[in-house]
Amino acid sequence: MLIRSFFITLFIFLVTLPVFAESNTEEDQAALKALLASDIVSKFHNSAYGYAIFPTIGKGGFGIGGAHGTGRVYVGGKKTGDVSMTQLTIGLQLGGQAYRQVIYFEDKRAFDDFTSGNFEFGAQAEAIAITSSAGASAGSEGASASANATQAEAKYYKGMIVFTMGKGGLMYQATIGGQKYSYTASK
């Protein structure tokens, strides 16, 4: 049963990957505009050193799951490089979804930490946000907040904070997994 679940998940992931893998500047700006509809995201955007934006991350699972998305990293409004996110999860999960994600860097140290090559958030505490505004997603290296009163108290953790906004789909899960980010500087 576990092997069959793995192959079904792998098939779904590989079939949907091309849909979610492409990222361009127009998509970056549209995703950012949607996220900035939240006052709390706007607050961080206006004061951050830089950010990584993922217009679409696709996620799916049936026992074993995965997620993938590509985006860009910006400092001072200028693109510094490309970034991809990959996640593998194991646990109780079923379904698929797409979401936007932005990671804000409080200062140059946090930016350098993230862009040093391969950066990984630890075991993820899932908190995908509501569709009309953004909430924060967290791992052992990131901050956590839900899209409610706690959101107003969101703050950087180790110089970074991650906001996500659901785009569509439905996924039930109780998973343990990490998000790994690979950064490539612009030439």
N, CA, C and O of each residue as an XYZ file, in Angstrom:
748
protein
N       0.836     -1.203      0.000
C       0.000      0.000      0.000
C       0.874      1.257      0.000
O       0.583      2.206     -0.728
N       1.945      1.276      0.810
C       2.822      2.438      0.887
C       3.543      2.665     -0.434
O       3.703      3.807     -0.863
N       3.971      1.606     -1.071
C       4.661      1.733     -2.366
C       3.694      2.278     -3.417
O       4.068      3.137     -4.215
N       2.472      1.792     -3.421
C       1.477      2.277     -4.376
C       1.193      3.758     -4.113
O       1.088      4.540     -5.057
N       1.070      4.142     -2.866
C       0.855      5.556     -2.519
C       2.001      6.416     -3.012
O       1.786      7.508     -3.539
N       3.218      5.925     -2.842
C       4.388      6.672     -3.290
C       4.336      6.909     -4.793
O       4.562      8.029     -5.252
N       4.040      5.861     -5.567
C       4.023      6.007     -7.025
C       2.864      6.879     -7.503
O       3.011      7.615     -8.479
N       1.737      6.809     -6.843
C       0.615      7.697     -7.196
C       1.007      9.147     -6.927
O       0.767     10.022     -7.759
N       1.607      9.402     -5.772
C       2.051     10.755     -5.428
C       3.111     11.243     -6.403
O       3.058     12.383     -6.864
N       4.064     10.390     -6.715
C       5.118     10.759     -7.658
C       4.522     11.096     -9.019
O       4.929     12.075     -9.645
N       3.577     10.310     -9.477
C       2.926     10.576    -10.758
C       2.210     11.929    -10.745
O       2.369     12.723    -11.672
N       1.431     12.190     -9.709
C       0.714     13.467     -9.596
C       1.706     14.624     -9.564
O       1.506     15.640    -10.228
N       2.760     14.466     -8.801
C       3.768     15.516     -8.675
C       4.444     15.796    -10.021
O       4.613     16.955    -10.402
N       4.826     14.747    -10.733
C       5.508     14.934    -12.015
C       4.589     15.495    -13.084
O       5.033     16.264    -13.937
N       3.317     15.126    -13.056
C       2.367     15.647    -14.036
C       2.077     17.124    -13.785
O       1.953     17.897    -14.734
N       1.968     17.523    -12.525
C       1.635     18.920    -12.219
C       2.851     19.815    -12.133
O       2.698     21.036    -12.150
N       4.047     19.271    -12.041
C       5.260     20.064    -11.893
C       5.436     21.112    -12.986
O       5.728     22.261    -12.655
N       5.275     20.785    -14.278
C       5.463     21.818    -15.303
C       4.506     22.997    -15.156
O       4.855     24.125    -15.502
N       3.313     22.746    -14.651
C       2.350     23.829    -14.465
C       2.837     24.820    -13.422
O       2.613     26.023    -13.561
N       3.497     24.334    -12.381
C       3.887     25.175    -11.271
C       5.333     25.650    -11.341
O       5.721     26.529    -10.573
N       6.134     25.097    -12.235
C       7.570     25.338    -12.202
C       7.993     26.693    -12.766
O       9.010     27.238    -12.338
N       7.249     27.243    -13.702
C       7.689     28.465    -14.353
C       7.371     29.702    -13.517
O       6.309     29.801    -12.904
N       8.292     30.617    -13.508
C       8.103     31.876    -12.802
C       8.654     32.989    -13.666
O       9.741     32.859    -14.230
N       7.914     34.085    -13.775
C       8.437     35.238    -14.494
C       8.109     36.505    -13.723
O       7.367     36.484    -12.740
N       8.672     37.596    -14.185
C       8.532     38.853    -13.466
C       7.075     39.288    -13.322
O       6.684     39.783    -12.264
N       6.263     39.112    -14.372
C       4.848     39.485    -14.277
C       4.138     38.659    -13.209
O       3.343     39.190    -12.433
N       4.425     37.369    -13.174
C       3.824     36.518    -12.147
C       4.310     36.917    -10.757
O       3.540     36.898     -9.797
N       5.591     37.279    -10.650
C       6.138     37.732     -9.369
C       5.363     38.947     -8.874
O       4.963     39.008     -7.711
N       5.157     39.904     -9.760
C       4.470     41.139     -9.385
C       3.003     40.885     -9.035
O       2.476     41.485     -8.098
N       2.345     40.000     -9.782
C       0.947     39.669     -9.478
C       0.833     38.978     -8.121
O      -0.071     39.277     -7.341
N       1.756     38.050     -7.844
C       1.746     37.357     -6.552
C       2.006     38.337     -5.419
O       1.342     38.297     -4.383
N       2.974     39.213     -5.625
C       3.299     40.197     -4.597
C       2.122     41.135     -4.343
O       1.826     41.465     -3.195
N       1.460     41.560     -5.399
C       0.293     42.446     -5.258
C      -0.800     41.765     -4.429
O      -1.408     42.388     -3.559
N      -1.042     40.489     -4.707
C      -2.062     39.746     -3.952
C      -1.673     39.635     -2.481
O      -2.512     39.828     -1.601
N      -0.418     39.329     -2.212
C       0.047     39.210     -0.830
C       0.020     40.548     -0.105
O      -0.280     40.607      1.087
N       0.335     41.629     -0.827
C       0.372     42.952     -0.205
C      -1.006     43.494      0.139
O      -1.116     44.554      0.754
N      -2.054     42.784     -0.247
C      -3.408     43.167      0.172
C      -3.545     43.027      1.687
O      -4.437     43.619      2.293
N      -2.664     42.248      2.287
C      -2.642     42.097      3.741
C      -1.795     43.209      4.349
O      -0.655     43.422      3.934
N      -2.342     43.909      5.320
C      -1.598     44.981      5.996
C      -0.330     44.467      6.656
O       0.690     45.156      6.663
N      -0.387     43.262      7.211
C       0.781     42.734      7.906
C       1.911     42.421      6.917
O       3.082     42.651      7.219
N       1.559     41.899      5.741
C       2.580     41.634      4.719
C       3.162     42.958      4.236
O       4.372     43.067      4.042
N       2.315     43.961      4.040
C       2.784     45.288      3.611
C       3.781     45.872      4.593
O       4.772     46.484      4.195
N       3.516     45.680      5.878
C       4.420     46.188      6.912
C       5.819     45.594      6.750
O       6.815     46.315      6.804
N       5.887     44.290      6.553
C       7.190     43.641      6.383
C       7.824     44.017      5.043
O       9.037     44.204      4.953
N       7.001     44.124      4.018
C       7.528     44.470      2.689
C       8.210     45.836      2.709
O       9.267     46.022      2.107
N       7.598     46.781      3.403
C       8.127     48.151      3.432
C       9.409     48.293      4.240
O      10.156     49.252      4.048
N       9.670     47.356      5.136
C      10.862     47.489      5.984
C      11.926     46.415      5.740
O      13.006     46.483      6.327
N      11.645     45.434      4.896
C      12.567     44.318      4.695
C      13.792     44.726      3.875
O      13.729     45.633      3.045
N      14.893     44.042      4.123
C      16.123     44.221      3.333
C      15.905     43.684      1.916
O      16.366     44.277      0.941
N      15.197     42.556      1.815
C      14.920     41.922      0.532
C      13.895     40.825      0.718
O      13.391     40.606      1.819
N      13.590     40.130     -0.385
C      12.595     39.073     -0.303
C      12.759     38.073     -1.442
O      13.351     38.372     -2.479
N      12.216     36.878     -1.219
C      12.096     35.846     -2.247
C      10.604     35.656     -2.490
O       9.833     35.494     -1.544
N      10.196     35.676     -3.761
C       8.786     35.527     -4.095
C       8.594     34.289     -4.970
O       9.326     34.067     -5.935
N       7.597     33.495     -4.610
C       7.213     32.314     -5.367
C       5.774     32.518     -5.820
O       4.862     32.424     -4.998
N       5.539     32.794     -7.102
C       4.175     33.021     -7.578
C       3.270     31.811     -7.390
O       2.093     31.960     -7.061
N       3.810     30.623     -7.596
C       3.026     29.403     -7.407
C       3.919     28.277     -6.936
O       4.943     27.972     -7.547
N       3.515     27.668     -5.844
C       4.124     26.428     -5.381
C       3.021     25.382     -5.432
O       1.952     25.567     -4.848
N       3.281     24.291     -6.127
C       2.325     23.194     -6.212
C       2.661     22.143     -5.176
O       3.826     21.807     -4.964
N       1.629     21.632     -4.537
C       1.824     20.665     -3.459
C       0.786     19.563     -3.603
O      -0.387     19.843     -3.850
N       1.207     18.316     -3.451
C       0.278     17.203     -3.533
C       0.757     16.050     -2.680
O       1.950     15.918     -2.404
N      -0.175     15.222     -2.268
C       0.234     14.082     -1.477
C      -0.869     13.081     -1.245
O      -2.056     13.405     -1.234
N      -0.437     11.868     -1.062
C      -1.295     10.758     -0.670
C      -0.431      9.852      0.183
O       0.116      8.869     -0.315
N      -0.301     10.169      1.462
C       0.618      9.460      2.358
C       2.006     10.061      2.286
O       2.532     10.553      3.283
N       2.591     10.019      1.113
C       3.866     10.679      0.834
C       3.556     11.825     -0.107
O       2.797     11.660     -1.062
N       4.133     12.978      0.154
C       3.815     14.133     -0.666
C       5.036     14.925     -1.040
O       6.149     14.655     -0.588
N       4.801     15.905     -1.872
C       5.888     16.779     -2.282
C       5.345     18.116     -2.712
O       4.152     18.279     -2.968
N       6.248     19.067     -2.784
C       5.902     20.407     -3.253
C       7.097     20.949     -4.006
O       8.243     20.596     -3.726
N       6.810     21.818     -4.973
C       7.892     22.438     -5.727
C       7.400     23.761     -6.306
O       6.236     23.908     -6.677
N       8.313     24.707     -6.371
C       8.028     25.994     -6.996
C       9.319     26.736     -7.268
O      10.346     26.477     -6.641
N       9.254     27.651     -8.201
C      10.408     28.492     -8.507
C      10.019     29.945     -8.365
O       8.848     30.305     -8.482
N      11.007     30.770     -8.112
C      10.748     32.193     -7.953
C      12.020     32.981     -8.124
O      13.000     32.515     -8.705
N      11.978     34.190     -7.604
C      13.105     35.102     -7.717
C      13.361     35.783     -6.383
O      12.480     35.880     -5.528
N      14.599     36.254     -6.231
C      14.996     36.972     -5.028
C      15.288     38.411     -5.420
O      15.933     38.671     -6.435
N      14.801     39.356     -4.596
C      14.949     40.785     -4.861
C      15.553     41.501     -3.660
O      15.271     41.162     -2.510
N      16.389     42.495     -3.945
C      16.903     43.418     -2.931
C      16.812     44.811     -3.549
O      17.300     45.039     -4.655
N      16.190     45.732     -2.834
C      16.044     47.090     -3.342
C      15.283     47.155     -4.649
O      15.538     48.037     -5.468
N      14.350     46.233     -4.859
C      13.550     46.219     -6.075
C      14.255     45.604     -7.282
O      13.669     45.533     -8.363
N      15.494     45.160     -7.120
C      16.244     44.570     -8.227
C      16.440     43.077     -7.993
O      16.738     42.641     -6.881
N      16.268     42.305     -9.059
C      16.438     40.857     -8.987
C      17.912     40.527     -8.754
O      18.795     41.020     -9.456
N      18.157     39.677     -7.749
C      19.530     39.240     -7.479
C      19.768     37.805     -7.931
O      20.916     37.389     -8.087
N      18.691     37.040     -8.143
C      18.860     35.661     -8.566
C      17.557     34.892     -8.588
O      16.486     35.423     -8.292
N      17.679     33.630     -8.945
C      16.538     32.717     -9.014
C      16.619     31.735     -7.856
O      17.700     31.426     -7.355
N      15.457     31.253     -7.442
C      15.394     30.332     -6.316
C      14.341     29.263     -6.609
O      13.325     29.530     -7.250
N      14.604     28.063     -6.129
C      13.605     27.006     -6.227
C      13.398     26.414     -4.840
O      14.303     26.402     -4.007
N      12.193     25.930     -4.617
C      11.837     25.316     -3.340
C      11.346     23.904     -3.624
O      10.542     23.681     -4.529
N      11.841     22.960     -2.842
C      11.409     21.577     -2.946
C      11.114     21.068     -1.538
O      11.826     21.382     -0.584
N      10.060     20.286     -1.433
C       9.665     19.747     -0.130
C       9.204     18.317     -0.308
O       8.509     18.001     -1.274
N       9.579     17.465      0.600
C       9.096     16.100      0.662
C       8.483     15.914      2.042
O       9.094     16.266      3.051
N       7.268     15.355      2.084
C       6.589     15.162      3.367
C       6.124     13.717      3.494
O       5.780     13.065      2.508
N       6.122     13.244      4.711
C       5.625     11.909      5.014
C       4.683     12.049      6.197
O       5.032     12.654      7.210
N       3.498     11.492      6.067
C       2.533     11.577      7.149
C       1.126     11.527      6.605
O       0.914     11.214      5.434
N       0.177     11.833      7.445
C      -1.225     11.799      7.072
C      -1.538     12.998      6.184
O      -1.579     14.132      6.662
N      -1.758     12.753      4.890
C      -2.048     13.829      3.948
C      -2.770     13.272      2.736
O      -2.565     12.123      2.343
N      -3.612     14.098      2.155
C      -4.364     13.685      0.988
C      -4.815     14.933      0.246
O      -5.434     15.818      0.838
N      -4.513     15.011     -1.039
C      -5.000     16.099     -1.859
C      -3.889     16.861     -2.535
O      -2.753     16.397     -2.635
N      -4.244     18.034     -2.994
C      -3.284     18.889     -3.668
C      -3.709     20.337     -3.536
O      -4.888     20.625     -3.329
N      -2.774     21.234     -3.652
C      -3.080     22.646     -3.562
C      -1.971     23.459     -4.212
O      -0.872     22.962     -4.455
N      -2.274     24.684     -4.478
C      -1.293     25.636     -4.992
C      -1.332     26.855     -4.084
O      -2.394     27.250     -3.603
N      -0.174     27.445     -3.856
C      -0.122     28.633     -3.012
C       1.027     29.529     -3.429
O       1.972     29.100     -4.092
N       0.921     30.790     -3.022
C       1.992     31.773     -3.211
C       2.804     31.819     -1.924
O       2.305     31.502     -0.844
N       4.063     32.219     -2.060
C       4.888     32.338     -0.870
C       5.862     33.493     -1.039
O       6.431     33.688     -2.113
N       6.048     34.252      0.029
C       7.081     35.284      0.053
C       7.868     35.122      1.353
O       7.299     34.910      2.423
N       9.174     35.227      1.231
C      10.067     35.153      2.380
C      10.758     36.500      2.492
O      11.445     36.921      1.561
N      10.587     37.180      3.612
C      11.238     38.472      3.830
C      12.496     38.291      4.662
O      12.531     37.514      5.616
N      13.539     39.038      4.271
C      14.814     39.036      4.980
C      14.934     40.350      5.734
O      14.867     41.424      5.137
N      15.107     40.263      7.021
C      15.172     41.448      7.864
C      16.409     42.293      7.581
O      16.358     43.521      7.637
N      17.522     41.622      7.275
C      18.785     42.335      7.088
C      19.687     41.548      6.136
O      19.316     40.477      5.657
N      20.874     42.093      5.870
C      21.815     41.466      4.944
C      22.264     40.103      5.453
O      22.459     39.184      4.658
N      22.429     39.960      6.754
C      22.844     38.676      7.317
C      21.847     37.578      6.960
O      22.248     36.490      6.547
N      20.560     37.850      7.115
C      19.523     36.865      6.792
C      19.501     36.587      5.284
O      19.354     35.441      4.860
N      19.647     37.645      4.485
C      19.709     37.489      3.033
C      20.892     36.598      2.652
O      20.739     35.671      1.857
N      22.070     36.875      3.216
C      23.269     36.083      2.917
C      23.092     34.632      3.351
O      23.539     33.715      2.662
N      22.442     34.427      4.488
C      22.175     33.076      4.981
C      21.320     32.306      3.978
O      21.625     31.161      3.642
N      20.256     32.935      3.507
C      19.327     32.296      2.567
C      19.979     32.046      1.213
O      19.764     30.997      0.606
N      20.769     32.996      0.739
C      21.334     32.916     -0.614
C      22.706     32.244     -0.656
O      23.381     32.289     -1.685
N      23.117     31.634      0.426
C      24.441     31.010      0.468
C      24.543     29.755     -0.396
O      25.617     29.161     -0.486
N      23.474     29.350     -1.017
C      23.479     28.151     -1.858
C      22.240     27.346     -1.615
O      21.206     27.576     -2.242
N      22.334     26.407     -0.712
C      21.195     25.567     -0.354
C      20.797     25.869      1.079
O      21.558     25.620      2.014
N      19.606     26.402      1.241
C      19.079     26.760      2.555
C      17.894     25.859      2.842
O      17.125     25.538      1.935
N      17.735     25.448      4.084
C      16.641     24.553      4.422
C      15.932     25.004      5.682
O      16.557     25.261      6.711
N      14.581     25.097      5.581
C      13.775     25.272      6.779
C      13.606     23.887      7.372
O      13.433     22.915      6.636
N      13.652     23.784      8.675
C      13.539     22.497      9.340
C      12.123     21.973      9.309
O      11.295     22.436      8.525
N      11.846     21.002     10.169
C      10.530     20.372     10.225
C       9.460     21.449     10.236
O       9.426     22.291     11.133
N       8.612     21.421      9.268
C       7.677     22.515      9.022
C       6.417     22.399      9.872
O       5.790     21.342      9.934
N       6.060     23.492     10.521
C       4.771     23.596     11.205
C       3.835     24.253     10.211
O       3.918     25.462      9.991
N       2.959     23.492      9.615
C       2.129     23.951      8.498
C       1.140     25.020      8.934
O       0.435     24.849      9.929
N       1.083     26.114      8.198
C       0.110     27.169      8.457
C      -0.203     27.893      7.155
O       0.032     29.097      7.051
N      -0.728     27.184      6.158
C      -1.106     27.802      4.889
C      -2.216     28.806      5.175
O      -3.163     28.508      5.904
N      -2.092     29.976      4.605
C      -2.980     31.090      4.948
C      -4.322     31.030      4.231
O      -4.554     30.191      3.361
N      -5.178     31.930      4.620
C      -6.467     32.085      3.958
C      -6.262     32.725      2.588
O      -5.187     33.259      2.316
N      -7.263     32.680      1.730
C      -7.097     33.172      0.366
C      -7.239     34.677      0.231
O      -6.762     35.243     -0.752
N      -7.875     35.342      1.181
C      -8.062     36.784      1.027
C      -6.961     37.620      1.646
O      -6.863     38.814      1.366
N      -6.134     37.020      2.480
C      -4.966     37.710      3.014
C      -3.923     36.665      3.336
O      -4.170     35.470      3.175
N      -2.787     37.087      3.778
C      -1.696     36.134      3.982
C      -1.464     35.848      5.448
O      -1.705     36.693      6.310
N      -1.001     34.669      5.711
C      -0.566     34.264      7.031
C       0.863     33.807      6.906
O       1.443     33.881      5.823
N       1.433     33.346      7.967
C       2.837     32.937      7.913
C       2.948     31.435      8.042
O       2.156     30.786      8.726
N       3.928     30.911      7.381
C       4.246     29.499      7.472
C       5.561     29.395      8.217
O       6.382     30.312      8.168
N       5.760     28.315      8.888
C       6.948     28.290      9.729
C       7.623     26.948      9.735
O       7.008     25.905      9.512
N       8.895     27.007      9.995
C       9.689     25.821     10.253
C      10.561     26.142     11.444
O      10.350     27.154     12.112
N      11.527     25.307     11.719
C      12.390     25.557     12.868
C      13.255     26.785     12.646
O      13.861     27.290     13.591
N      13.324     27.275     11.418
C      14.116     28.461     11.107
C      13.239     29.657     10.753
O      13.775     30.694     10.363
N      11.912     29.561     10.872
C      11.050     30.651     10.449
C      10.010     30.994     11.477
O       9.790     30.245     12.429
N       9.375     32.120     11.289
C       8.354     32.566     12.217
C       7.025     31.902     11.900
O       6.841     31.359     10.811
N       6.117     31.942     12.831
C       4.822     31.316     12.631
C       3.719     32.245     13.096
O       3.810     32.849     14.164
N       2.693     32.353     12.303
C       1.506     33.110     12.692
C       0.349     32.592     11.880
O       0.541     32.092     10.772
N      -0.840     32.703     12.408
C      -2.018     32.333     11.637
C      -2.672     33.607     11.142
O      -2.282     34.704     11.540
N      -3.664     33.467     10.277
C      -4.329     34.629      9.716
C      -5.438     35.096     10.648
O      -6.605     35.136     10.258
N      -5.083     35.443     11.857
C      -6.040     35.936     12.829
C      -5.343     36.978     13.709
O      -4.415     37.644     13.249
N      -5.764     37.127     14.941
C      -5.173     38.139     15.817
C      -3.683     37.925     16.032
O      -2.937     38.887     16.216
N      -3.245     36.674     16.011
C      -1.825     36.384     16.192
C      -1.001     36.988     15.055
O       0.165     37.334     15.246
N      -1.604     37.113     13.882
C      -0.904     37.644     12.718
C      -0.363     39.042     12.982
O       0.725     39.379     12.516
N      -1.090     39.843     13.709
C      -0.657     41.208     14.012
C       0.618     41.226     14.850
O       1.333     42.228     14.872
N       0.904     40.125     15.535
C       2.099     40.037     16.362
C       3.245     39.317     15.652
O       4.280     39.058     16.267
N       3.077     38.991     14.374
C       4.111     38.275     13.622
C       5.402     39.083     13.617
O       5.383     40.307     13.488
N       6.521     38.381     13.759
C       7.814     39.049     13.741
C       8.856     38.109     13.159
O       8.644     36.901     13.055
N       9.974     38.686     12.786
C      11.065     37.899     12.224
C      11.571     36.886     13.237
O      11.593     37.142     14.441
N      11.968     35.756     12.735
C      12.643     34.758     13.536
C      13.945     34.431     12.822
O      13.937     33.952     11.688
N      15.056     34.691     13.486
C      16.383     34.518     12.890
C      16.494     35.283     11.574
O      17.141     34.836     10.627
N      15.848     36.445     11.541
C      15.971     37.342     10.404
C      15.075     37.056      9.219
O      15.199     37.717      8.188
N      14.167     36.086      9.333
C      13.289     35.745      8.218
C      11.863     35.524      8.697
O      11.617     35.134      9.838
N      10.935     35.788      7.787
C       9.535     35.452      8.026
C       8.936     35.028      6.693
O       9.245     35.604      5.650
N       8.072     34.008      6.738
C       7.499     33.421      5.533
C       5.988     33.603      5.558
O       5.318     33.211      6.513
N       5.457     34.211      4.482
C       4.016     34.365      4.332
C       3.554     33.530      3.148
O       4.217     33.487      2.111
N       2.413     32.868      3.308
C       1.836     32.084      2.225
C       0.386     32.473      2.011
O      -0.295     32.922      2.933
N      -0.073     32.296      0.790
C      -1.462     32.583      0.455
C      -1.960     31.490     -0.467
O      -1.394     31.271     -1.538
N      -3.009     30.806     -0.063
C      -3.576     29.747     -0.886
C      -4.119     30.282     -2.201
O      -4.724     31.354     -2.243
N      -3.898     29.529     -3.274
C      -4.421     29.880     -4.597
C      -5.559     28.968     -5.009
O      -6.449     29.374     -5.757
N      -5.534     27.747     -4.526
C      -6.583     26.811     -4.907
C      -6.241     25.411     -4.461
O      -5.107     25.126     -4.076
N      -7.224     24.545     -4.516
C      -7.015     23.163     -4.120
C      -7.448     22.926     -2.701
O      -7.805     23.851     -1.972
N      -7.411     21.693     -2.329
C      -7.799     21.293     -0.984
C      -6.855     20.189     -0.553
O      -6.646     19.214     -1.275
N      -6.297     20.350      0.617
C      -5.374     19.338      1.108
C      -5.557     19.157      2.595
O      -5.527     20.121      3.360
N      -5.750     17.905      3.004
C      -5.790     17.569      4.420
C      -4.436     16.979      4.756
O      -3.955     16.086      4.059
N      -3.819     17.470      5.818
C      -2.515     16.918      6.162
C      -2.157     17.137      7.613
O      -2.633     18.065      8.266
N      -1.314     16.265      8.090
C      -0.631     16.371      9.371
C       0.734     15.769      9.093
O       0.947     14.576      9.309
N       1.656     16.588      8.617
C       2.904     16.067      8.076
C       4.127     16.631      8.779
O       4.071     17.648      9.470
N       5.229     15.932      8.576
C       6.531     16.412      9.011
C       7.406     16.431      7.774
O       7.553     15.414      7.097
N       7.979     17.568      7.480
C       8.836     17.672      6.310
C       9.527     19.006      6.311
O       9.105     19.929      7.007
N      10.578     19.119      5.544
C      11.324     20.362      5.476
C      11.276     20.955      4.085
O      11.086     20.239      3.102
N      11.446     22.248      4.004
C      11.509     22.931      2.724
C      12.960     23.284      2.452
O      13.634     23.878      3.294
N      13.438     22.914      1.267
C      14.796     23.184      0.877
C      14.790     24.187     -0.277
O      14.052     24.027     -1.249
N      15.615     25.214     -0.155
C      15.680     26.273     -1.155
C      17.058     26.279     -1.800
O      18.076     26.221     -1.110
N      17.085     26.350     -3.125
C      18.340     26.439     -3.875
C      18.369     27.777     -4.597
O      17.449     28.101     -5.349
N      19.413     28.548     -4.372
C      19.542     29.888     -4.928
C      20.656     29.912     -5.975
O      21.725     29.333     -5.778
N      20.385     30.591     -7.087
C      21.379     30.821     -8.124
C      21.419     32.315     -8.409
O      20.415     32.896     -8.822
N      22.565     32.936     -8.193
C      22.708     34.382     -8.404
C      22.582     34.726     -9.885
O      22.976     33.944    -10.749
N      22.024     35.915    -10.169
C      21.935     36.409    -11.543
C      23.336     36.703    -12.062
O      24.248     37.038    -11.306
N      23.472     36.570    -13.352
C      24.791     36.828    -13.949
C      24.872     38.212    -14.497
O      25.908     38.602    -15.036
